[in-house]
Amino acid sequence: MTTGEMLSYTQRFNRIVSSPATQESKDISLSIMMSDLEQTYQIPALQNEKFERQHPTVMQLYRTVSEERSL
């Protein structure tokens, strides 16, 4: 993940969590963001230690987005 990509995703995340939308709407937006991250960075469906060691920034962002959801 480049610095520019990280900045873009971080801004997107911040826009979602700070929006006046309902929590349900935010959860949907966060889930879409997670799907985008999964597709862009080919995040494995199951926990994969090798992938996580190779892509710590991606995984940190992915977990942050996931933890923000109320599901």
CHARMM-style PDB file with segment names, atoms N, HN, CA, C and O in Angstrom:
ATOM      1  N   MET     1       0.847  -1.166   0.000  1.00  0.00      PROA
ATOM      2  CA  MET     1       0.000   0.000   0.000  1.00  0.00      PROA
ATOM      3  C   MET     1       0.896   1.234   0.000  1.00  0.00      PROA
ATOM      4  O   MET     1       1.782   1.379   0.842  1.00  0.00      PROA
ATOM      5  N   THR     2       0.651   2.101  -0.943  1.00  0.00      PROA
ATOM      6  HN  THR     2      -0.069   1.983  -1.627  1.00  0.00      PROA
ATOM      7  CA  THR     2       1.439   3.329  -1.013  1.00  0.00      PROA
ATOM      8  C   THR     2       0.915   4.335   0.018  1.00  0.00      PROA
ATOM      9  O   THR     2      -0.177   4.180   0.565  1.00  0.00      PROA
ATOM     10  N   THR     3       1.712   5.351   0.261  1.00  0.00      PROA
ATOM     11  HN  THR     3       2.599   5.477  -0.184  1.00  0.00      PROA
ATOM     12  CA  THR     3       1.303   6.409   1.185  1.00  0.00      PROA
ATOM     13  C   THR     3       0.033   7.096   0.684  1.00  0.00      PROA
ATOM     14  O   THR     3      -0.862   7.406   1.469  1.00  0.00      PROA
ATOM     15  N   GLY     4      -0.038   7.328  -0.609  1.00  0.00      PROA
ATOM     16  HN  GLY     4       0.690   7.076  -1.247  1.00  0.00      PROA
ATOM     17  CA  GLY     4      -1.223   7.966  -1.198  1.00  0.00      PROA
ATOM     18  C   GLY     4      -2.468   7.113  -1.040  1.00  0.00      PROA
ATOM     19  O   GLY     4      -3.544   7.632  -0.742  1.00  0.00      PROA
ATOM     20  N   GLU     5      -2.332   5.806  -1.238  1.00  0.00      PROA
ATOM     21  HN  GLU     5      -1.459   5.385  -1.481  1.00  0.00      PROA
ATOM     22  CA  GLU     5      -3.470   4.905  -1.065  1.00  0.00      PROA
ATOM     23  C   GLU     5      -3.927   4.890   0.392  1.00  0.00      PROA
ATOM     24  O   GLU     5      -5.123   4.908   0.680  1.00  0.00      PROA
ATOM     25  N   MET     6      -2.958   4.855   1.303  1.00  0.00      PROA
ATOM     26  HN  MET     6      -1.986   4.840   1.069  1.00  0.00      PROA
ATOM     27  CA  MET     6      -3.280   4.851   2.725  1.00  0.00      PROA
ATOM     28  C   MET     6      -4.021   6.139   3.107  1.00  0.00      PROA
ATOM     29  O   MET     6      -5.007   6.101   3.843  1.00  0.00      PROA
ATOM     30  N   LEU     7      -3.543   7.257   2.607  1.00  0.00      PROA
ATOM     31  HN  LEU     7      -2.742   7.288   2.009  1.00  0.00      PROA
ATOM     32  CA  LEU     7      -4.191   8.535   2.881  1.00  0.00      PROA
ATOM     33  C   LEU     7      -5.626   8.538   2.360  1.00  0.00      PROA
ATOM     34  O   LEU     7      -6.543   8.985   3.049  1.00  0.00      PROA
ATOM     35  N   SER     8      -5.812   8.038   1.150  1.00  0.00      PROA
ATOM     36  HN  SER     8      -5.067   7.675   0.590  1.00  0.00      PROA
ATOM     37  CA  SER     8      -7.135   8.007   0.542  1.00  0.00      PROA
ATOM     38  C   SER     8      -8.097   7.136   1.359  1.00  0.00      PROA
ATOM     39  O   SER     8      -9.224   7.544   1.638  1.00  0.00      PROA
ATOM     40  N   TYR     9      -7.651   5.950   1.737  1.00  0.00      PROA
ATOM     41  HN  TYR     9      -6.735   5.619   1.511  1.00  0.00      PROA
ATOM     42  CA  TYR     9      -8.502   5.060   2.531  1.00  0.00      PROA
ATOM     43  C   TYR     9      -8.764   5.640   3.922  1.00  0.00      PROA
ATOM     44  O   TYR     9      -9.872   5.518   4.442  1.00  0.00      PROA
ATOM     45  N   THR    10      -7.765   6.264   4.520  1.00  0.00      PROA
ATOM     46  HN  THR    10      -6.865   6.364   4.097  1.00  0.00      PROA
ATOM     47  CA  THR    10      -7.938   6.866   5.839  1.00  0.00      PROA
ATOM     48  C   THR    10      -8.954   7.996   5.783  1.00  0.00      PROA
ATOM     49  O   THR    10      -9.793   8.125   6.675  1.00  0.00      PROA
ATOM     50  N   GLN    11      -8.883   8.812   4.745  1.00  0.00      PROA
ATOM     51  HN  GLN    11      -8.201   8.707   4.020  1.00  0.00      PROA
ATOM     52  CA  GLN    11      -9.855   9.901   4.583  1.00  0.00      PROA
ATOM     53  C   GLN    11     -11.261   9.336   4.376  1.00  0.00      PROA
ATOM     54  O   GLN    11     -12.233   9.854   4.926  1.00  0.00      PROA
ATOM     55  N   ARG    12     -11.358   8.287   3.593  1.00  0.00      PROA
ATOM     56  HN  ARG    12     -10.569   7.866   3.146  1.00  0.00      PROA
ATOM     57  CA  ARG    12     -12.653   7.646   3.358  1.00  0.00      PROA
ATOM     58  C   ARG    12     -13.217   7.117   4.683  1.00  0.00      PROA
ATOM     59  O   ARG    12     -14.391   7.327   4.987  1.00  0.00      PROA
ATOM     60  N   PHE    13     -12.393   6.444   5.455  1.00  0.00      PROA
ATOM     61  HN  PHE    13     -11.439   6.273   5.208  1.00  0.00      PROA
ATOM     62  CA  PHE    13     -12.800   5.922   6.751  1.00  0.00      PROA
ATOM     63  C   PHE    13     -13.289   7.054   7.657  1.00  0.00      PROA
ATOM     64  O   PHE    13     -14.351   6.950   8.272  1.00  0.00      PROA
ATOM     65  N   ASN    14     -12.518   8.119   7.733  1.00  0.00      PROA
ATOM     66  HN  ASN    14     -11.656   8.203   7.234  1.00  0.00      PROA
ATOM     67  CA  ASN    14     -12.885   9.249   8.594  1.00  0.00      PROA
ATOM     68  C   ASN    14     -14.197   9.898   8.161  1.00  0.00      PROA
ATOM     69  O   ASN    14     -15.002  10.301   9.000  1.00  0.00      PROA
ATOM     70  N   ARG    15     -14.411  10.000   6.838  1.00  0.00      PROA
ATOM     71  HN  ARG    15     -13.757   9.673   6.156  1.00  0.00      PROA
ATOM     72  CA  ARG    15     -15.677  10.559   6.340  1.00  0.00      PROA
ATOM     73  C   ARG    15     -16.859   9.687   6.777  1.00  0.00      PROA
ATOM     74  O   ARG    15     -17.911  10.198   7.158  1.00  0.00      PROA
ATOM     75  N   ILE    16     -16.671   8.376   6.716  1.00  0.00      PROA
ATOM     76  HN  ILE    16     -15.816   7.961   6.406  1.00  0.00      PROA
ATOM     77  CA  ILE    16     -17.756   7.461   7.087  1.00  0.00      PROA
ATOM     78  C   ILE    16     -18.078   7.587   8.570  1.00  0.00      PROA
ATOM     79  O   ILE    16     -19.236   7.780   8.939  1.00  0.00      PROA
ATOM     80  N   VAL    17     -17.067   7.478   9.420  1.00  0.00      PROA
ATOM     81  HN  VAL    17     -16.126   7.321   9.121  1.00  0.00      PROA
ATOM     82  CA  VAL    17     -17.335   7.445  10.864  1.00  0.00      PROA
ATOM     83  C   VAL    17     -17.798   8.801  11.403  1.00  0.00      PROA
ATOM     84  O   VAL    17     -18.489   8.856  12.420  1.00  0.00      PROA
ATOM     85  N   SER    18     -17.430   9.878  10.742  1.00  0.00      PROA
ATOM     86  HN  SER    18     -16.868   9.833   9.916  1.00  0.00      PROA
ATOM     87  CA  SER    18     -17.838  11.197  11.232  1.00  0.00      PROA
ATOM     88  C   SER    18     -19.117  11.704  10.576  1.00  0.00      PROA
ATOM     89  O   SER    18     -19.582  12.799  10.893  1.00  0.00      PROA
ATOM     90  N   SER    19     -19.681  10.933   9.680  1.00  0.00      PROA
ATOM     91  HN  SER    19     -19.304  10.043   9.422  1.00  0.00      PROA
ATOM     92  CA  SER    19     -20.894  11.378   8.993  1.00  0.00      PROA
ATOM     93  C   SER    19     -22.082  11.331   9.958  1.00  0.00      PROA
ATOM     94  O   SER    19     -22.068  10.581  10.933  1.00  0.00      PROA
ATOM     95  N   PRO    20     -23.099  12.132   9.679  1.00  0.00      PROA
ATOM     96  CA  PRO    20     -24.295  12.125  10.525  1.00  0.00      PROA
ATOM     97  C   PRO    20     -25.250  10.971  10.195  1.00  0.00      PROA
ATOM     98  O   PRO    20     -26.362  10.914  10.722  1.00  0.00      PROA
ATOM     99  N   ALA    21     -24.821  10.064   9.335  1.00  0.00      PROA
ATOM    100  HN  ALA    21     -23.918  10.110   8.907  1.00  0.00      PROA
ATOM    101  CA  ALA    21     -25.658   8.942   8.914  1.00  0.00      PROA
ATOM    102  C   ALA    21     -25.960   8.024  10.096  1.00  0.00      PROA
ATOM    103  O   ALA    21     -25.282   8.067  11.123  1.00  0.00      PROA
ATOM    104  N   THR    22     -26.980   7.203   9.932  1.00  0.00      PROA
ATOM    105  HN  THR    22     -27.531   7.168   9.098  1.00  0.00      PROA
ATOM    106  CA  THR    22     -27.311   6.218  10.960  1.00  0.00      PROA
ATOM    107  C   THR    22     -26.187   5.195  11.072  1.00  0.00      PROA
ATOM    108  O   THR    22     -25.380   5.041  10.156  1.00  0.00      PROA
ATOM    109  N   GLN    23     -26.146   4.507  12.193  1.00  0.00      PROA
ATOM    110  HN  GLN    23     -26.802   4.632  12.937  1.00  0.00      PROA
ATOM    111  CA  GLN    23     -25.119   3.481  12.366  1.00  0.00      PROA
ATOM    112  C   GLN    23     -25.269   2.380  11.327  1.00  0.00      PROA
ATOM    113  O   GLN    23     -24.278   1.830  10.847  1.00  0.00      PROA
ATOM    114  N   GLU    24     -26.510   2.062  10.982  1.00  0.00      PROA
ATOM    115  HN  GLU    24     -27.315   2.509  11.372  1.00  0.00      PROA
ATOM    116  CA  GLU    24     -26.757   1.039   9.959  1.00  0.00      PROA
ATOM    117  C   GLU    24     -26.143   1.458   8.625  1.00  0.00      PROA
ATOM    118  O   GLU    24     -25.513   0.645   7.949  1.00  0.00      PROA
ATOM    119  N   SER    25     -26.320   2.690   8.254  1.00  0.00      PROA
ATOM    120  HN  SER    25     -26.832   3.351   8.803  1.00  0.00      PROA
ATOM    121  CA  SER    25     -25.756   3.201   7.008  1.00  0.00      PROA
ATOM    122  C   SER    25     -24.226   3.198   7.056  1.00  0.00      PROA
ATOM    123  O   SER    25     -23.564   2.857   6.075  1.00  0.00      PROA
ATOM    124  N   LYS    26     -23.680   3.581   8.203  1.00  0.00      PROA
ATOM    125  HN  LYS    26     -24.218   3.858   8.999  1.00  0.00      PROA
ATOM    126  CA  LYS    26     -22.228   3.562   8.370  1.00  0.00      PROA
ATOM    127  C   LYS    26     -21.702   2.135   8.266  1.00  0.00      PROA
ATOM    128  O   LYS    26     -20.668   1.897   7.641  1.00  0.00      PROA
ATOM    129  N   ASP    27     -22.411   1.185   8.876  1.00  0.00      PROA
ATOM    130  HN  ASP    27     -23.251   1.378   9.383  1.00  0.00      PROA
ATOM    131  CA  ASP    27     -21.998  -0.218   8.805  1.00  0.00      PROA
ATOM    132  C   ASP    27     -21.947  -0.713   7.363  1.00  0.00      PROA
ATOM    133  O   ASP    27     -21.036  -1.448   6.981  1.00  0.00      PROA
ATOM    134  N   ILE    28     -22.922  -0.309   6.577  1.00  0.00      PROA
ATOM    135  HN  ILE    28     -23.662   0.288   6.888  1.00  0.00      PROA
ATOM    136  CA  ILE    28     -22.944  -0.704   5.164  1.00  0.00      PROA
ATOM    137  C   ILE    28     -21.749  -0.104   4.439  1.00  0.00      PROA
ATOM    138  O   ILE    28     -21.064  -0.796   3.685  1.00  0.00      PROA
ATOM    139  N   SER    29     -21.499   1.176   4.663  1.00  0.00      PROA
ATOM    140  HN  SER    29     -22.055   1.739   5.275  1.00  0.00      PROA
ATOM    141  CA  SER    29     -20.363   1.843   4.014  1.00  0.00      PROA
ATOM    142  C   SER    29     -19.035   1.222   4.444  1.00  0.00      PROA
ATOM    143  O   SER    29     -18.133   1.047   3.626  1.00  0.00      PROA
ATOM    144  N   LEU    30     -18.922   0.893   5.717  1.00  0.00      PROA
ATOM    145  HN  LEU    30     -19.655   1.034   6.382  1.00  0.00      PROA
ATOM    146  CA  LEU    30     -17.690   0.263   6.206  1.00  0.00      PROA
ATOM    147  C   LEU    30     -17.520  -1.136   5.613  1.00  0.00      PROA
ATOM    148  O   LEU    30     -16.402  -1.540   5.295  1.00  0.00      PROA
ATOM    149  N   SER    31     -18.613  -1.872   5.465  1.00  0.00      PROA
ATOM    150  HN  SER    31     -19.522  -1.544   5.724  1.00  0.00      PROA
ATOM    151  CA  SER    31     -18.543  -3.200   4.855  1.00  0.00      PROA
ATOM    152  C   SER    31     -18.111  -3.111   3.394  1.00  0.00      PROA
ATOM    153  O   SER    31     -17.337  -3.941   2.917  1.00  0.00      PROA
ATOM    154  N   ILE    32     -18.611  -2.111   2.696  1.00  0.00      PROA
ATOM    155  HN  ILE    32     -19.240  -1.437   3.083  1.00  0.00      PROA
ATOM    156  CA  ILE    32     -18.206  -1.899   1.304  1.00  0.00      PROA
ATOM    157  C   ILE    32     -16.717  -1.560   1.245  1.00  0.00      PROA
ATOM    158  O   ILE    32     -15.993  -2.046   0.376  1.00  0.00      PROA
ATOM    159  N   MET    33     -16.276  -0.727   2.173  1.00  0.00      PROA
ATOM    160  HN  MET    33     -16.865  -0.332   2.879  1.00  0.00      PROA
ATOM    161  CA  MET    33     -14.856  -0.379   2.224  1.00  0.00      PROA
ATOM    162  C   MET    33     -14.012  -1.621   2.484  1.00  0.00      PROA
ATOM    163  O   MET    33     -12.953  -1.784   1.878  1.00  0.00      PROA
ATOM    164  N   MET    34     -14.461  -2.489   3.368  1.00  0.00      PROA
ATOM    165  HN  MET    34     -15.321  -2.357   3.861  1.00  0.00      PROA
ATOM    166  CA  MET    34     -13.726  -3.729   3.627  1.00  0.00      PROA
ATOM    167  C   MET    34     -13.654  -4.591   2.369  1.00  0.00      PROA
ATOM    168  O   MET    34     -12.610  -5.170   2.070  1.00  0.00      PROA
ATOM    169  N   SER    35     -14.750  -4.675   1.642  1.00  0.00      PROA
ATOM    170  HN  SER    35     -15.598  -4.205   1.885  1.00  0.00      PROA
ATOM    171  CA  SER    35     -14.764  -5.443   0.389  1.00  0.00      PROA
ATOM    172  C   SER    35     -13.800  -4.855  -0.624  1.00  0.00      PROA
ATOM    173  O   SER    35     -13.107  -5.588  -1.330  1.00  0.00      PROA
ATOM    174  N   ASP    36     -13.755  -3.532  -0.695  1.00  0.00      PROA
ATOM    175  HN  ASP    36     -14.317  -2.936  -0.122  1.00  0.00      PROA
ATOM    176  CA  ASP    36     -12.821  -2.867  -1.601  1.00  0.00      PROA
ATOM    177  C   ASP    36     -11.376  -3.198  -1.230  1.00  0.00      PROA
ATOM    178  O   ASP    36     -10.550  -3.466  -2.102  1.00  0.00      PROA
ATOM    179  N   LEU    37     -11.078  -3.177   0.070  1.00  0.00      PROA
ATOM    180  HN  LEU    37     -11.750  -2.959   0.779  1.00  0.00      PROA
ATOM    181  CA  LEU    37      -9.731  -3.522   0.526  1.00  0.00      PROA
ATOM    182  C   LEU    37      -9.406  -4.988   0.205  1.00  0.00      PROA
ATOM    183  O   LEU    37      -8.298  -5.302  -0.230  1.00  0.00      PROA
ATOM    184  N   GLU    38     -10.371  -5.871   0.420  1.00  0.00      PROA
ATOM    185  HN  GLU    38     -11.271  -5.616   0.773  1.00  0.00      PROA
ATOM    186  CA  GLU    38     -10.170  -7.293   0.138  1.00  0.00      PROA
ATOM    187  C   GLU    38      -9.842  -7.517  -1.330  1.00  0.00      PROA
ATOM    188  O   GLU    38      -8.935  -8.282  -1.658  1.00  0.00      PROA
ATOM    189  N   GLN    39     -10.569  -6.861  -2.203  1.00  0.00      PROA
ATOM    190  HN  GLN    39     -11.307  -6.240  -1.937  1.00  0.00      PROA
ATOM    191  CA  GLN    39     -10.361  -7.028  -3.639  1.00  0.00      PROA
ATOM    192  C   GLN    39      -9.061  -6.386  -4.096  1.00  0.00      PROA
ATOM    193  O   GLN    39      -8.305  -6.987  -4.860  1.00  0.00      PROA
ATOM    194  N   THR    40      -8.796  -5.177  -3.634  1.00  0.00      PROA
ATOM    195  HN  THR    40      -9.410  -4.689  -3.013  1.00  0.00      PROA
ATOM    196  CA  THR    40      -7.610  -4.443  -4.077  1.00  0.00      PROA
ATOM    197  C   THR    40      -6.327  -5.120  -3.631  1.00  0.00      PROA
ATOM    198  O   THR    40      -5.369  -5.214  -4.398  1.00  0.00      PROA
ATOM    199  N   TYR    41      -6.306  -5.593  -2.385  1.00  0.00      PROA
ATOM    200  HN  TYR    41      -7.085  -5.516  -1.762  1.00  0.00      PROA
ATOM    201  CA  TYR    41      -5.071  -6.151  -1.826  1.00  0.00      PROA
ATOM    202  C   TYR    41      -5.116  -7.668  -1.680  1.00  0.00      PROA
ATOM    203  O   TYR    41      -4.216  -8.267  -1.089  1.00  0.00      PROA
ATOM    204  N   GLN    42      -6.159  -8.284  -2.215  1.00  0.00      PROA
ATOM    205  HN  GLN    42      -6.889  -7.798  -2.695  1.00  0.00      PROA
ATOM    206  CA  GLN    42      -6.317  -9.738  -2.209  1.00  0.00      PROA
ATOM    207  C   GLN    42      -6.134 -10.306  -0.800  1.00  0.00      PROA
ATOM    208  O   GLN    42      -5.363 -11.240  -0.582  1.00  0.00      PROA
ATOM    209  N   ILE    43      -6.860  -9.721   0.139  1.00  0.00      PROA
ATOM    210  HN  ILE    43      -7.487  -8.963  -0.038  1.00  0.00      PROA
ATOM    211  CA  ILE    43      -6.810 -10.174   1.525  1.00  0.00      PROA
ATOM    212  C   ILE    43      -7.468 -11.547   1.591  1.00  0.00      PROA
ATOM    213  O   ILE    43      -8.603 -11.715   1.144  1.00  0.00      PROA
ATOM    214  N   PRO    44      -6.766 -12.526   2.144  1.00  0.00      PROA
ATOM    215  CA  PRO    44      -7.338 -13.875   2.221  1.00  0.00      PROA
ATOM    216  C   PRO    44      -8.546 -13.935   3.154  1.00  0.00      PROA
ATOM    217  O   PRO    44      -8.628 -13.187   4.128  1.00  0.00      PROA
ATOM    218  N   ALA    45      -9.475 -14.827   2.848  1.00  0.00      PROA
ATOM    219  HN  ALA    45      -9.409 -15.435   2.057  1.00  0.00      PROA
ATOM    220  CA  ALA    45     -10.688 -14.972   3.639  1.00  0.00      PROA
ATOM    221  C   ALA    45     -10.381 -15.495   5.043  1.00  0.00      PROA
ATOM    222  O   ALA    45     -11.033 -15.104   6.012  1.00  0.00      PROA
ATOM    223  N   LEU    46      -9.403 -16.366   5.145  1.00  0.00      PROA
ATOM    224  HN  LEU    46      -8.874 -16.683   4.358  1.00  0.00      PROA
ATOM    225  CA  LEU    46      -9.002 -16.892   6.442  1.00  0.00      PROA
ATOM    226  C   LEU    46      -7.726 -16.219   6.898  1.00  0.00      PROA
ATOM    227  O   LEU    46      -6.915 -15.784   6.080  1.00  0.00      PROA
ATOM    228  N   GLN    47      -7.549 -16.134   8.208  1.00  0.00      PROA
ATOM    229  HN  GLN    47      -8.207 -16.488   8.872  1.00  0.00      PROA
ATOM    230  CA  GLN    47      -6.355 -15.496   8.756  1.00  0.00      PROA
ATOM    231  C   GLN    47      -5.109 -16.197   8.215  1.00  0.00      PROA
ATOM    232  O   GLN    47      -5.004 -17.423   8.235  1.00  0.00      PROA
ATOM    233  N   ASN    48      -4.169 -15.382   7.732  1.00  0.00      PROA
ATOM    234  HN  ASN    48      -4.255 -14.386   7.715  1.00  0.00      PROA
ATOM    235  CA  ASN    48      -2.956 -15.902   7.107  1.00  0.00      PROA
ATOM    236  C   ASN    48      -1.772 -15.102   7.653  1.00  0.00      PROA
ATOM    237  O   ASN    48      -1.563 -13.946   7.284  1.00  0.00      PROA
ATOM    238  N   GLU    49      -1.010 -15.733   8.531  1.00  0.00      PROA
ATOM    239  HN  GLU    49      -1.180 -16.672   8.831  1.00  0.00      PROA
ATOM    240  CA  GLU    49       0.091 -15.033   9.194  1.00  0.00      PROA
ATOM    241  C   GLU    49       1.125 -14.501   8.206  1.00  0.00      PROA
ATOM    242  O   GLU    49       1.653 -13.406   8.401  1.00  0.00      PROA
ATOM    243  N   LYS    50       1.418 -15.245   7.167  1.00  0.00      PROA
ATOM    244  HN  LYS    50       0.990 -16.135   7.009  1.00  0.00      PROA
ATOM    245  CA  LYS    50       2.406 -14.798   6.180  1.00  0.00      PROA
ATOM    246  C   LYS    50       1.923 -13.520   5.493  1.00  0.00      PROA
ATOM    247  O   LYS    50       2.681 -12.561   5.353  1.00  0.00      PROA
ATOM    248  N   PHE    51       0.666 -13.511   5.068  1.00  0.00      PROA
ATOM    249  HN  PHE    51       0.050 -14.291   5.181  1.00  0.00      PROA
ATOM    250  CA  PHE    51       0.107 -12.320   4.426  1.00  0.00      PROA
ATOM    251  C   PHE    51       0.148 -11.143   5.390  1.00  0.00      PROA
ATOM    252  O   PHE    51       0.498 -10.029   5.000  1.00  0.00      PROA
ATOM    253  N   GLU    52      -0.206 -11.385   6.641  1.00  0.00      PROA
ATOM    254  HN  GLU    52      -0.490 -12.290   6.957  1.00  0.00      PROA
ATOM    255  CA  GLU    52      -0.231 -10.303   7.628  1.00  0.00      PROA
ATOM    256  C   GLU    52       1.157  -9.735   7.889  1.00  0.00      PROA
ATOM    257  O   GLU    52       1.299  -8.529   8.092  1.00  0.00      PROA
ATOM    258  N   ARG    53       2.177 -10.577   7.887  1.00  0.00      PROA
ATOM    259  HN  ARG    53       2.062 -11.557   7.722  1.00  0.00      PROA
ATOM    260  CA  ARG    53       3.553 -10.084   8.057  1.00  0.00      PROA
ATOM    261  C   ARG    53       3.999  -9.276   6.847  1.00  0.00      PROA
ATOM    262  O   ARG    53       4.740  -8.304   6.988  1.00  0.00      PROA
ATOM    263  N   GLN    54       3.553  -9.671   5.666  1.00  0.00      PROA
ATOM    264  HN  GLN    54       2.951 -10.461   5.552  1.00  0.00      PROA
ATOM    265  CA  GLN    54       3.957  -8.989   4.435  1.00  0.00      PROA
ATOM    266  C   GLN    54       3.187  -7.683   4.218  1.00  0.00      PROA
ATOM    267  O   GLN    54       3.664  -6.798   3.507  1.00  0.00      PROA
ATOM    268  N   HSD    55       2.014  -7.555   4.818  1.00  0.00      PROA
ATOM    269  HN  HSD    55       1.626  -8.274   5.395  1.00  0.00      PROA
ATOM    270  CA  HSD    55       1.148  -6.395   4.580  1.00  0.00      PROA
ATOM    271  C   HSD    55       0.580  -5.842   5.891  1.00  0.00      PROA
ATOM    272  O   HSD    55      -0.638  -5.782   6.059  1.00  0.00      PROA
ATOM    273  N   PRO    56       1.450  -5.440   6.814  1.00  0.00      PROA
ATOM    274  CA  PRO    56       0.939  -4.994   8.126  1.00  0.00      PROA
ATOM    275  C   PRO    56       0.071  -3.737   8.052  1.00  0.00      PROA
ATOM    276  O   PRO    56      -0.888  -3.613   8.814  1.00  0.00      PROA
ATOM    277  N   THR    57       0.383  -2.820   7.165  1.00  0.00      PROA
ATOM    278  HN  THR    57       1.162  -2.921   6.546  1.00  0.00      PROA
ATOM    279  CA  THR    57      -0.399  -1.583   7.058  1.00  0.00      PROA
ATOM    280  C   THR    57      -1.806  -1.868   6.552  1.00  0.00      PROA
ATOM    281  O   THR    57      -2.784  -1.329   7.068  1.00  0.00      PROA
ATOM    282  N   VAL    58      -1.896  -2.718   5.541  1.00  0.00      PROA
ATOM    283  HN  VAL    58      -1.101  -3.156   5.122  1.00  0.00      PROA
ATOM    284  CA  VAL    58      -3.200  -3.089   4.990  1.00  0.00      PROA
ATOM    285  C   VAL    58      -4.041  -3.761   6.074  1.00  0.00      PROA
ATOM    286  O   VAL    58      -5.219  -3.442   6.241  1.00  0.00      PROA
ATOM    287  N   MET    59      -3.437  -4.682   6.801  1.00  0.00      PROA
ATOM    288  HN  MET    59      -2.480  -4.940   6.666  1.00  0.00      PROA
ATOM    289  CA  MET    59      -4.181  -5.423   7.813  1.00  0.00      PROA
ATOM    290  C   MET    59      -4.574  -4.541   8.997  1.00  0.00      PROA
ATOM    291  O   MET    59      -5.642  -4.726   9.579  1.00  0.00      PROA
ATOM    292  N   GLN    60      -3.736  -3.605   9.348  1.00  0.00      PROA
ATOM    293  HN  GLN    60      -2.868  -3.455   8.875  1.00  0.00      PROA
ATOM    294  CA  GLN    60      -4.078  -2.690  10.437  1.00  0.00      PROA
ATOM    295  C   GLN    60      -5.298  -1.849  10.052  1.00  0.00      PROA
ATOM    296  O   GLN    60      -6.224  -1.688  10.847  1.00  0.00      PROA
ATOM    297  N   LEU    61      -5.292  -1.323   8.844  1.00  0.00      PROA
ATOM    298  HN  LEU    61      -4.540  -1.454   8.198  1.00  0.00      PROA
ATOM    299  CA  LEU    61      -6.431  -0.541   8.365  1.00  0.00      PROA
ATOM    300  C   LEU    61      -7.678  -1.412   8.277  1.00  0.00      PROA
ATOM    301  O   LEU    61      -8.758  -0.999   8.698  1.00  0.00      PROA
ATOM    302  N   TYR    62      -7.532  -2.604   7.737  1.00  0.00      PROA
ATOM    303  HN  TYR    62      -6.655  -2.940   7.395  1.00  0.00      PROA
ATOM    304  CA  TYR    62      -8.659  -3.529   7.576  1.00  0.00      PROA
ATOM    305  C   TYR    62      -9.299  -3.834   8.935  1.00  0.00      PROA
ATOM    306  O   TYR    62     -10.524  -3.827   9.059  1.00  0.00      PROA
ATOM    307  N   ARG    63      -8.490  -4.095   9.928  1.00  0.00      PROA
ATOM    308  HN  ARG    63      -7.496  -4.101   9.826  1.00  0.00      PROA
ATOM    309  CA  ARG    63      -9.015  -4.399  11.267  1.00  0.00      PROA
ATOM    310  C   ARG    63      -9.667  -3.169  11.903  1.00  0.00      PROA
ATOM    311  O   ARG    63     -10.681  -3.286  12.591  1.00  0.00      PROA
ATOM    312  N   THR    64      -9.087  -2.002  11.673  1.00  0.00      PROA
ATOM    313  HN  THR    64      -8.264  -1.907  11.113  1.00  0.00      PROA
ATOM    314  CA  THR    64      -9.672  -0.776  12.196  1.00  0.00      PROA
ATOM    315  C   THR    64     -11.068  -0.563  11.626  1.00  0.00      PROA
ATOM    316  O   THR    64     -12.003  -0.228  12.354  1.00  0.00      PROA
ATOM    317  N   VAL    65     -11.198  -0.760  10.327  1.00  0.00      PROA
ATOM    318  HN  VAL    65     -10.438  -1.032   9.736  1.00  0.00      PROA
ATOM    319  CA  VAL    65     -12.517  -0.620   9.670  1.00  0.00      PROA
ATOM    320  C   VAL    65     -13.474  -1.657  10.234  1.00  0.00      PROA
ATOM    321  O   VAL    65     -14.612  -1.328  10.567  1.00  0.00      PROA
ATOM    322  N   SER    66     -13.035  -2.892  10.346  1.00  0.00      PROA
ATOM    323  HN  SER    66     -12.110  -3.159  10.076  1.00  0.00      PROA
ATOM    324  CA  SER    66     -13.880  -3.962  10.855  1.00  0.00      PROA
ATOM    325  C   SER    66     -14.357  -3.683  12.275  1.00  0.00      PROA
ATOM    326  O   SER    66     -15.529  -3.890  12.586  1.00  0.00      PROA
ATOM    327  N   GLU    67     -13.474  -3.223  13.122  1.00  0.00      PROA
ATOM    328  HN  GLU    67     -12.521  -3.055  12.869  1.00  0.00      PROA
ATOM    329  CA  GLU    67     -13.824  -2.978  14.527  1.00  0.00      PROA
ATOM    330  C   GLU    67     -14.782  -1.815  14.705  1.00  0.00      PROA
ATOM    331  O   GLU    67     -15.467  -1.725  15.723  1.00  0.00      PROA
ATOM    332  N   GLU    68     -14.836  -0.932  13.735  1.00  0.00      PROA
ATOM    333  HN  GLU    68     -14.279  -1.005  12.907  1.00  0.00      PROA
ATOM    334  CA  GLU    68     -15.733   0.227  13.830  1.00  0.00      PROA
ATOM    335  C   GLU    68     -17.188  -0.151  13.561  1.00  0.00      PROA
ATOM    336  O   GLU    68     -18.106   0.563  13.965  1.00  0.00      PROA
ATOM    337  N   ARG    69     -17.394  -1.273  12.881  1.00  0.00      PROA
ATOM    338  HN  ARG    69     -16.649  -1.854  12.553  1.00  0.00      PROA
ATOM    339  CA  ARG    69     -18.767  -1.693  12.589  1.00  0.00      PROA
ATOM    340  C   ARG    69     -19.459  -2.181  13.848  1.00  0.00      PROA
ATOM    341  O   ARG    69     -18.811  -2.690  14.762  1.00  0.00      PROA
ATOM    342  N   SER    70     -20.762  -2.028  13.898  1.00  0.00      PROA
ATOM    343  HN  SER    70     -21.289  -1.614  13.156  1.00  0.00      PROA
ATOM    344  CA  SER    70     -21.511  -2.456  15.079  1.00  0.00      PROA
ATOM    345  C   SER    70     -22.142  -3.844  14.891  1.00  0.00      PROA
ATOM    346  O   SER    70     -22.931  -4.292  15.723  1.00  0.00      PROA
ATOM    347  N   LEU    71     -21.792  -4.501  13.816  1.00  0.00      PROA
ATOM    348  HN  LEU    71     -21.151  -4.137  13.140  1.00  0.00      PROA
ATOM    349  CA  LEU    71     -22.402  -5.800  13.515  1.00  0.00      PROA
ATOM    350  C   LEU    71     -22.008  -6.852  14.505  1.00  0.00      PROA
ATOM    351  OT1 LEU    71     -22.439  -8.000  14.389  1.00  0.00      PROA
TER     352      LEU     71
END
